[in-house]
Amino acid sequence: MDPAWRRLPAEQRAQDKAEFIAACEDFGTDHLLQSFSLVGTRGDADLMLVAETENLDRIHEFHVVLAQSGLAKWCTQPYSYLGLRKSSEYSEEQRFVARPFTGKYLFVYPFVKTRAWYALPADERWRVMQDHIRIGKEYPNVDNHTTYSFGLDDQEFVVAFDTDDVAAFLDLVHRLRGTEASAWTARDTPSFTTIRTSLKRAVDALDGESLTVALT
């Protein structure tokens, strides 16, 4: 948020937030939409929205409507990550269906592997990934959600973990750093540590005041 927005009269800020919430609730009627607060966990972003739709057109339309809200006129969108669900070639789990995040905390980061990784034989890549997968299964309270971005966005994957246990996630990532697969990582930042919350509470956190004006 532009800090100047917080100095606007309370009624104007409440109206701006109400318009933003209305746009999100309308979209969320038919699509999966979740909100997360980054207030206090990052200095360059305050709010994260995670949306899952049946095609790109719906995402485009949602952002067009969202941009018309009063709140959007006072904010920037410093990050945006686009991905598609598909099955992993290294695991038998099938994850095509949209799954909401259920943990209290959500950790998200873009991920890129080195080009040399893709030059390895398929069976060698599969072997390397098995230790990575094994360690992940030792943390059943940390749920992994990975989407694929090849050609759709700058990164190759959007990696997300949700959990109620921050320490467990930290321990998991620490251990994964020591795996053979980690040596093939080209980029896995920026990292977003977020708190899952209602949309109302997430936008109220932007100025610290409760929403008091109903949208008419």
Summary of the structure (lengths in Angstrom):
residues: 216
radius of gyration: 19.1
end to end distance: 23.9
largest distance: 61.8
contacts: 589
relative contact order: 0.22
helix: 38%
strand: 21%
